[in-house]
Amino acid sequence: MNSSIVQDAVLHNLQVLTESTQRLSDEFKGKYPEIEWYKIAGLRHVLVRDYLGIDLEMVWATVTNQLSELRIVVKGAIES
């Protein structure tokens, strides 16, 4: 939180991740309804359109509390 370089890196990686999920098919997303895909799309919108209004506390909470669930789903999809 105290490093602008780390903040920029995290925000950029989240932007790439959220942009990438927009390219997933509806069929794929339908297989994993436990992931709130619409919230990922909403985060993408904030990251791209409202850059100056980003709440870094919310970003940190997302990274620390929710990315692990998405990682598990994606890893399972790759392995199957």
ZALOZA-877914 format. One record per residue (C-alpha): x negated, y negated, z negated; residue in three letters. Coordinates in steps of 0.05 Angstrom, whole numbers, plus 5000, padded with zeros to 4 digits. Layout:
N
<xx->X | yy->Y | zz->Z | type->Ala>
...
This chain:
80
<xx->5000 | yy->5000 | zz->5000 | type->Met>
<xx->4942 | yy->4952 | zz->4987 | type->Asn>
<xx->4907 | yy->4962 | zz->5054 | type->Ser>
<xx->4935 | yy->4928 | zz->5116 | type->Ser>
<xx->4895 | yy->4977 | zz->5159 | type->Ile>
<xx->4928 | yy->5037 | zz->5126 | type->Val>
<xx->4996 | yy->5002 | zz->5131 | type->Gln>
<xx->4986 | yy->4991 | zz->5205 | type->Asp>
<xx->4963 | yy->5062 | zz->5216 | type->Ala>
<xx->5022 | yy->5092 | zz->5179 | type->Val>
<xx->5072 | yy->5047 | zz->5215 | type->Leu>
<xx->5042 | yy->5064 | zz->5282 | type->His>
<xx->5044 | yy->5138 | zz->5268 | type->Asn>
<xx->5116 | yy->5134 | zz->5245 | type->Leu>
<xx->5133 | yy->5096 | zz->5308 | type->Gln>
<xx->5102 | yy->5150 | zz->5351 | type->Val>
<xx->5137 | yy->5205 | zz->5310 | type->Leu>
<xx->5205 | yy->5172 | zz->5314 | type->Thr>
<xx->5197 | yy->5157 | zz->5388 | type->Glu>
<xx->5178 | yy->5230 | zz->5400 | type->Ser>
<xx->5240 | yy->5256 | zz->5365 | type->Thr>
<xx->5282 | yy->5215 | zz->5414 | type->Gln>
<xx->5256 | yy->5259 | zz->5469 | type->Arg>
<xx->5279 | yy->5324 | zz->5437 | type->Leu>
<xx->5339 | yy->5356 | zz->5469 | type->Ser>
<xx->5407 | yy->5356 | zz->5436 | type->Asp>
<xx->5403 | yy->5432 | zz->5437 | type->Glu>
<xx->5339 | yy->5431 | zz->5396 | type->Phe>
<xx->5367 | yy->5381 | zz->5347 | type->Lys>
<xx->5431 | yy->5423 | zz->5341 | type->Gly>
<xx->5389 | yy->5481 | zz->5316 | type->Lys>
<xx->5365 | yy->5439 | zz->5257 | type->Tyr>
<xx->5425 | yy->5403 | zz->5229 | type->Pro>
<xx->5391 | yy->5395 | zz->5162 | type->Glu>
<xx->5349 | yy->5340 | zz->5194 | type->Ile>
<xx->5385 | yy->5274 | zz->5197 | type->Glu>
<xx->5364 | yy->5257 | zz->5268 | type->Trp>
<xx->5406 | yy->5194 | zz->5269 | type->Tyr>
<xx->5367 | yy->5167 | zz->5210 | type->Lys>
<xx->5302 | yy->5180 | zz->5247 | type->Ile>
<xx->5330 | yy->5141 | zz->5306 | type->Ala>
<xx->5350 | yy->5085 | zz->5259 | type->Gly>
<xx->5280 | yy->5082 | zz->5230 | type->Leu>
<xx->5252 | yy->5078 | zz->5300 | type->Arg>
<xx->5297 | yy->5019 | zz->5314 | type->His>
<xx->5272 | yy->4983 | zz->5252 | type->Val>
<xx->5199 | yy->4998 | zz->5268 | type->Leu>
<xx->5204 | yy->4974 | zz->5340 | type->Val>
<xx->5254 | yy->4917 | zz->5335 | type->Arg>
<xx->5248 | yy->4889 | zz->5264 | type->Asp>
<xx->5174 | yy->4894 | zz->5253 | type->Tyr>
<xx->5169 | yy->4833 | zz->5208 | type->Leu>
<xx->5227 | yy->4857 | zz->5166 | type->Gly>
<xx->5199 | yy->4925 | zz->5149 | type->Ile>
<xx->5206 | yy->4944 | zz->5076 | type->Asp>
<xx->5140 | yy->4978 | zz->5059 | type->Leu>
<xx->5168 | yy->5009 | zz->4996 | type->Glu>
<xx->5222 | yy->5043 | zz->5038 | type->Met>
<xx->5168 | yy->5066 | zz->5087 | type->Val>
<xx->5126 | yy->5095 | zz->5031 | type->Trp>
<xx->5187 | yy->5131 | zz->5002 | type->Ala>
<xx->5202 | yy->5160 | zz->5070 | type->Thr>
<xx->5131 | yy->5184 | zz->5081 | type->Val>
<xx->5124 | yy->5214 | zz->5012 | type->Thr>
<xx->5194 | yy->5244 | zz->5004 | type->Asn>
<xx->5221 | yy->5262 | zz->5072 | type->Gln>
<xx->5166 | yy->5277 | zz->5122 | type->Leu>
<xx->5150 | yy->5343 | zz->5089 | type->Ser>
<xx->5219 | yy->5370 | zz->5106 | type->Glu>
<xx->5212 | yy->5349 | zz->5178 | type->Leu>
<xx->5142 | yy->5380 | zz->5181 | type->Arg>
<xx->5170 | yy->5447 | zz->5156 | type->Ile>
<xx->5224 | yy->5447 | zz->5209 | type->Val>
<xx->5176 | yy->5428 | zz->5265 | type->Val>
<xx->5124 | yy->5479 | zz->5243 | type->Lys>
<xx->5178 | yy->5533 | zz->5241 | type->Gly>
<xx->5202 | yy->5514 | zz->5310 | type->Ala>
<xx->5132 | yy->5518 | zz->5339 | type->Ile>
<xx->5119 | yy->5585 | zz->5307 | type->Glu>
<xx->5184 | yy->5617 | zz->5332 | type->Ser>
